[in-house]
Amino acid sequence: MRLDRAAALSGLTRAEAKRAVASGRVRVKGAVIRDAATQADPADVTVDGVPVQAGEVYMMVHKPAGVLTATEDRRLPTVADLLPEPVRKRNPGPVGRLDRDVTGLVIMTTDGQLAHRLISPKWKAEKVYRARCAGRLTEADVARFAGGVALSDFTAKPAGLAVIAADDAESVADVTLTEGKFHQVKRMFAAVGHPLIGLHRLRIGCVTLDDALAPGECRPLTEEEVAGLYRLCGMDDR
């Protein structure tokens, strides 16, 4: 099959596929090919790192501040807008949510069951955040997080708090938790008397935000990362 026709299987029009080939976004067995007439097996073709043939989509996004964790919005940019067009046309959804002002790792996938299990406390997929907060964090704060912080409508499950730096003005710490209710991390810090200044998600389960990704950039998850997520969620047979 001609390479432009194979690339079009990703959801691009034929003209879009030709432009994708010419711009170096299309690979055959990992090698960039810029000749649209090249014959290729669709099984060997990727566009923007994503296989063109049917299958689930798994993407890592470095979410900047001001971007919604959503697939569409009439007024504001969303994480879906950061995906390459062929990937966006496959309609992957975000795994959980980050507030508009929170930055860092967002995983997007077309596998709804995997997404559900990654955000369900039952499967205990750790989420790790780098937090900046007002005031000096102490061992007492670490103990309160470990014991479960009582909020107005529920008590948060025990969470890890690893203090990286602290002074009277502000502190930096990594927070590890296995649930993610609305504004939960922000509310936990407020409850212990240290309002958040900034929050950045570093990891979901076995997937850590790639240091090579600048804010607004994305890449497909590796086979090892995908396999690790399925193992974590008891879906090895997938």
N, C-alpha and C positions, 0 to 999 in steps of 0.2 A: 504494500500500500504506500502511496506517496506520503511523505512526511507531513505535508500540510493537512492532508485528509486525516491522518492519524491524530495530529494535534487537535483537530476540530472535534474529536471524540470527547474532549474535555469539557465541551459546552461552548467553545468559541465558534463564531461564524468562520467561513472559509477565509474571508479577508483578514479577520483577526488572527487566525492561525498562521497565515502567511507572514504577517507582521511579527508575530511571536517568534517564528523560525528565524527571520532576518535579524531580529534583535538579540538572538542568542539565548532565548528563554527556553528553547526546546533541546532536550538531550536524548540521545539514543545509546542505551547501555552506558550511561554516564558521561558520554562525550557530546559536546555542543556541536550541532550540525546546523549550518545556515542555508543549505540548499533545499528548498521546499520540494524539489522533485526527487530527492533521495528516497529509495525504497526502504521501508522499515516495518518491522513487526510491531503492532500497537502495544504488545506486551512489554516491549523494550523502551517505550517512549514515555518521557515525563515532560510536563510543562510547569515551569516554576517549581520543580522538584516533586510534583505530585503525579503519580501514574495516571495516564489518560483513560485506562480501562476502569470499568465499574469496580468499586471497592470503597471502603470507608476512608474518610479524610481525617487526618490528625495533624493539627498545626499548633506551633508555639508562637505566641504573640507577645512582644514587649509593649505593654500598654502605657502610653503617656498620660499625664494628667490632662483632664478636660475631655477625655474620650469615654463614651458610655460603653459599658459591658452589655451590648445588645446587638441584634442583627440589623436593626433599622431604626431610624428616628428622623422625623421631618425637619428638625432644627439643628441637631447636634451630631458631630461625627461619632461613629461607633467602631468597635473593634473589627466588625465585618468589613468596614471600609478600608482597613489596613491590609486585607488579604489580596493576593493577586486575583485578577478577574476570573480565571478558570476555576480557582478554588472557591471564590465567592459564589459562583453559579451553582456549586454543589450544595449550598445552604448549610454549612456547618454551624453549630451553635456553641456558645461559650459554656465551659464547665464552671458553674457557679457565677458569682458576681464580684466585681470590685467597684467600690464607690467611684464616682466621677473623678474625685481628687486623688485617688489611690493609684499608684503606678505598679508596674511589674508584670509577673507572669500570668498570662491567660492561656489556657488550653482550649482549642476549638475542635470539635469533632462532629461527624455525622452519626456516630454511634450513641444513640440516646440512652441505652442501658448502661454503657460504660460511664457516661456523664452523670447519670443518676447515682451510681454506686460511688463515684469519686466524691460526691458532695454529701452522701449519707453517712451520719456518724456510725452506723452499723459496721461499715467496712473500714473505719479508722484510717482513712487516707490523710496523712499529716499535711497540713498547710503551714509553711514557715514564712513569717513576715519580718522585715527589718523596720523597727519602729523608732521614731524620734518623739520624745515627749518632754513636757515641761517638768522641771524639778529633778531632784536626785532620787533615782531608784535605789532601794535598799534590799537587804535580805528579807525584810518583812514583806515587801512587795512580791518577791520571788515566792515566798511561802503562800501568800494569798492567791496567786495564780495557780500554784500547785494544788491548793485545796479547793479550787472552784470559786470564782468570783460571783457573789450574789448580786443580781441585777433586779430591776423592778418587776419583771414579768417571768424570769426564770433564773436558775443558777447555772452559770457556764460550767461545762465539764472541765476537769483539771487540765491546766495548760502549762507548758514550759516557758520560762522567762529567763533568758541568758543575758545578763547585763554586759555590754561591751565597753561602754564608757559612761561616766556619770559625774556631774558636778551640780552645783546649786542651781544653775540656769537651766540645763537640760540634760537628758540622758539618751543613750542609744542602746537598744536591746533587740534580740531576736526572740520572737514569740512563736511557739509551736502549739497548734491545736488541731483537733480532729472534727470540729464542727464549724459552721460558718453562718450563723444567723445574722439578720439585718443589722449592720453597724456594730457587730459584736465586739471586734477588737477595740474600736473607738470607745465603746461603752465600758469595756473592762478597764481601760486605762483611766477613764474619767471616774470610775467607781473607786479606784484606789488613790485618787487625788493627783493624777498626773495626765492632764489633757494631752491628746496627741497633737504633734506638730506636723508629722509626715508619716506615711505608711507605704511600704514597698513590698510586694510579694516576691519571695525568692524561689519557693519550691512548692509543688503539689506532688505528694507521693514520692516516686523515684525520679521525677522530672524536675530538674533545676534550670532556672532561667539561664540561657546561653549568654555568657559575657560578651560574645561577639555581636550580639544583636543590640543595635541602638534603639532608643525609644521610637516606636512606630514601625519597627521592622518585624519580620516574621520568618519562620522556616518550618518545613515539615518535621515532625518528630522522627527520630531514627527508629529502625526496627527494634533495637534494644529497648528504647524508651517505651514504645508501644507494648512490647511483650511484658515489660515490667509493670505497666499499669494494669494489664489484664490479669497478671498473677496476683497483684495486690487486691484486685476486686473479685477474685475467685472465678475468673472467666478464662482460664487457661485453654479451654477447649475451643475458644474463638481464634 
